[in-house]
Amino acid sequence: MPNERNSAARVLSQEGDNLQVEHEGERLTVPMKGFPPEFKLQKGSRVILYDDPSGTVARPLTHVAVAKLSPEAVLKGGPLQVEGRRVQTQPATVLDRRAVETERDRGDQYVLWAIEDSGKDSAKGSEQQVVAIKKAR
C-alpha cells in the first residue's frame, strides 16, 4: 500500500512520464502514476508524492468542482469557465463522451477534477488543467 508523504510537491518540468519536482527544498525526479496517458502538467502544478513498492511516484493533486456547462462545450474541449475561473481540458482529459451525448435530459451539471497549482512559477493567466470530467448524477 502506497504511503503519502508530508506535503505536496511543485512541478518544475516534465519529460514524458517523468517529473522534476521540488519537495521540501529538494529537487527530485519521479515517475507519474495515476494520470491519464499523455497528460501534460504545467510548471507550478502540484502533485502528491507517494512511496510505493517501485519507489517514490507523483500522483494527481486535484480539487473537485461541480459546474453547469453545455454538453457542446464539454465535448469540444479547450478552456471552460468553472466557479469563476477558467480551466483547461486537453486531449488526455478523461471524459465519458457517450454519457455526455446520451444523458442530455439529466441536465448540464458536470463534475470536474482539476490539478491544483502552487501559484508560484505558474504562468500569469494560466488555467488549471482538468484531469477528468464526469456527468453529475
VOMIFI-838328 format. One record per residue (C-alpha): residue in three letters; x, y, z. Coordinates in steps of 0.5 Angstrom, whole numbers, plus 500, padded with zeros to 3 digits. Layout:
REM residues N
<rec resn="Ala" xx="X" yy="Y" zz="Z"/>
...
REM end
This chain:
REM residues 137
<rec resn="Met" xx="500" yy="500" zz="500"/>
<rec resn="Pro" xx="503" yy="507" zz="498"/>
<rec resn="Asn" xx="504" yy="512" zz="503"/>
<rec resn="Glu" xx="503" yy="519" zz="502"/>
<rec resn="Arg" xx="509" yy="524" zz="504"/>
<rec resn="Asn" xx="508" yy="530" zz="509"/>
<rec resn="Ser" xx="506" yy="535" zz="503"/>
<rec resn="Ala" xx="505" yy="537" zz="496"/>
<rec resn="Ala" xx="511" yy="538" zz="491"/>
<rec resn="Arg" xx="511" yy="543" zz="486"/>
<rec resn="Val" xx="513" yy="541" zz="479"/>
<rec resn="Leu" xx="519" yy="544" zz="476"/>
<rec resn="Ser" xx="519" yy="541" zz="469"/>
<rec resn="Gln" xx="516" yy="534" zz="465"/>
<rec resn="Glu" xx="520" yy="530" zz="461"/>
<rec resn="Gly" xx="515" yy="524" zz="458"/>
<rec resn="Asp" xx="512" yy="521" zz="464"/>
<rec resn="Asn" xx="517" yy="523" zz="469"/>
<rec resn="Leu" xx="517" yy="530" zz="473"/>
<rec resn="Gln" xx="522" yy="534" zz="476"/>
<rec resn="Val" xx="519" yy="537" zz="483"/>
<rec resn="Glu" xx="521" yy="541" zz="489"/>
<rec resn="His" xx="519" yy="538" zz="495"/>
<rec resn="Glu" xx="521" yy="541" zz="502"/>
<rec resn="Gly" xx="527" yy="545" zz="498"/>
<rec resn="Glu" xx="530" yy="538" zz="495"/>
<rec resn="Arg" xx="529" yy="537" zz="487"/>
<rec resn="Leu" xx="527" yy="530" zz="486"/>
<rec resn="Thr" xx="526" yy="526" zz="479"/>
<rec resn="Val" xx="520" yy="522" zz="480"/>
<rec resn="Pro" xx="515" yy="518" zz="475"/>
<rec resn="Met" xx="508" yy="520" zz="474"/>
<rec resn="Lys" xx="503" yy="515" zz="477"/>
<rec resn="Gly" xx="495" yy="515" zz="476"/>
<rec resn="Phe" xx="495" yy="521" zz="471"/>
<rec resn="Pro" xx="491" yy="519" zz="464"/>
<rec resn="Pro" xx="496" yy="517" zz="459"/>
<rec resn="Glu" xx="500" yy="523" zz="455"/>
<rec resn="Phe" xx="497" yy="528" zz="461"/>
<rec resn="Lys" xx="502" yy="534" zz="461"/>
<rec resn="Leu" xx="503" yy="538" zz="467"/>
<rec resn="Gln" xx="505" yy="546" zz="467"/>
<rec resn="Lys" xx="511" yy="548" zz="471"/>
<rec resn="Gly" xx="508" yy="550" zz="478"/>
<rec resn="Ser" xx="503" yy="545" zz="478"/>
<rec resn="Arg" xx="502" yy="541" zz="485"/>
<rec resn="Val" xx="503" yy="533" zz="486"/>
<rec resn="Ile" xx="503" yy="529" zz="492"/>
<rec resn="Leu" xx="509" yy="524" zz="493"/>
<rec resn="Tyr" xx="508" yy="517" zz="495"/>
<rec resn="Asp" xx="512" yy="512" zz="497"/>
<rec resn="Asp" xx="510" yy="505" zz="494"/>
<rec resn="Pro" xx="514" yy="499" zz="492"/>
<rec resn="Ser" xx="517" yy="501" zz="486"/>
<rec resn="Gly" xx="520" yy="508" zz="489"/>
<rec resn="Thr" xx="517" yy="515" zz="490"/>
<rec resn="Val" xx="512" yy="517" zz="485"/>
<rec resn="Ala" xx="508" yy="523" zz="483"/>
<rec resn="Arg" xx="500" yy="523" zz="484"/>
<rec resn="Pro" xx="495" yy="528" zz="482"/>
<rec resn="Leu" xx="493" yy="533" zz="487"/>
<rec resn="Thr" xx="486" yy="535" zz="485"/>
<rec resn="His" xx="480" yy="539" zz="487"/>
<rec resn="Val" xx="473" yy="538" zz="485"/>
<rec resn="Ala" xx="468" yy="543" zz="482"/>
<rec resn="Val" xx="461" yy="542" zz="480"/>
<rec resn="Ala" xx="459" yy="547" zz="474"/>
<rec resn="Lys" xx="454" yy="548" zz="470"/>
<rec resn="Leu" xx="457" yy="547" zz="463"/>
<rec resn="Ser" xx="454" yy="546" zz="456"/>
<rec resn="Pro" xx="455" yy="539" zz="453"/>
<rec resn="Glu" xx="458" yy="542" zz="447"/>
<rec resn="Ala" xx="463" yy="546" zz="451"/>
<rec resn="Val" xx="465" yy="539" zz="455"/>
<rec resn="Leu" xx="465" yy="535" zz="448"/>
<rec resn="Lys" xx="469" yy="541" zz="444"/>
<rec resn="Gly" xx="474" yy="541" zz="450"/>
<rec resn="Gly" xx="479" yy="547" zz="451"/>
<rec resn="Pro" xx="478" yy="553" zz="456"/>
<rec resn="Leu" xx="472" yy="552" zz="461"/>
<rec resn="Gln" xx="469" yy="557" zz="466"/>
<rec resn="Val" xx="468" yy="554" zz="473"/>
<rec resn="Glu" xx="467" yy="557" zz="479"/>
<rec resn="Gly" xx="469" yy="564" zz="476"/>
<rec resn="Arg" xx="476" yy="561" zz="474"/>
<rec resn="Arg" xx="478" yy="559" zz="467"/>
<rec resn="Val" xx="480" yy="551" zz="467"/>
<rec resn="Gln" xx="483" yy="548" zz="461"/>
<rec resn="Thr" xx="482" yy="541" zz="458"/>
<rec resn="Gln" xx="487" yy="537" zz="454"/>
<rec resn="Pro" xx="486" yy="531" zz="449"/>
<rec resn="Ala" xx="489" yy="527" zz="455"/>
<rec resn="Thr" xx="483" yy="529" zz="460"/>
<rec resn="Val" xx="479" yy="523" zz="462"/>
<rec resn="Leu" xx="471" yy="524" zz="459"/>
<rec resn="Asp" xx="466" yy="519" zz="458"/>
<rec resn="Arg" xx="463" yy="522" zz="451"/>
<rec resn="Arg" xx="458" yy="517" zz="451"/>
<rec resn="Ala" xx="455" yy="520" zz="458"/>
<rec resn="Val" xx="455" yy="527" zz="455"/>
<rec resn="Glu" xx="452" yy="525" zz="449"/>
<rec resn="Thr" xx="446" yy="521" zz="451"/>
<rec resn="Glu" xx="445" yy="524" zz="458"/>
<rec resn="Arg" xx="443" yy="531" zz="456"/>
<rec resn="Asp" xx="436" yy="530" zz="459"/>
<rec resn="Arg" xx="439" yy="530" zz="466"/>
<rec resn="Gly" xx="441" yy="537" zz="466"/>
<rec resn="Asp" xx="448" yy="540" zz="465"/>
<rec resn="Gln" xx="452" yy="539" zz="471"/>
<rec resn="Tyr" xx="459" yy="536" zz="471"/>
<rec resn="Val" xx="464" yy="534" zz="476"/>
<rec resn="Leu" xx="471" yy="536" zz="474"/>
<rec resn="Trp" xx="478" yy="534" zz="477"/>
<rec resn="Ala" xx="483" yy="540" zz="476"/>
<rec resn="Ile" xx="490" yy="540" zz="478"/>
<rec resn="Glu" xx="492" yy="544" zz="484"/>
<rec resn="Asp" xx="497" yy="550" zz="482"/>
<rec resn="Ser" xx="502" yy="553" zz="487"/>
<rec resn="Gly" xx="501" yy="560" zz="484"/>
<rec resn="Lys" xx="509" yy="560" zz="484"/>
<rec resn="Asp" xx="512" yy="559" zz="478"/>
<rec resn="Ser" xx="505" yy="559" zz="474"/>
<rec resn="Ala" xx="505" yy="563" zz="468"/>
<rec resn="Lys" xx="500" yy="569" zz="469"/>
<rec resn="Gly" xx="493" yy="568" zz="467"/>
<rec resn="Ser" xx="495" yy="560" zz="466"/>
<rec resn="Glu" xx="489" yy="556" zz="467"/>
<rec resn="Gln" xx="488" yy="550" zz="472"/>
<rec resn="Gln" xx="489" yy="543" zz="468"/>
<rec resn="Val" xx="483" yy="539" zz="468"/>
<rec resn="Val" xx="484" yy="531" zz="469"/>
<rec resn="Ala" xx="477" yy="528" zz="468"/>
<rec resn="Ile" xx="470" yy="531" zz="467"/>
<rec resn="Lys" xx="464" yy="527" zz="469"/>
<rec resn="Lys" xx="457" yy="528" zz="468"/>
<rec resn="Ala" xx="454" yy="529" zz="475"/>
<rec resn="Arg" xx="448" yy="524" zz="477"/>
REM end
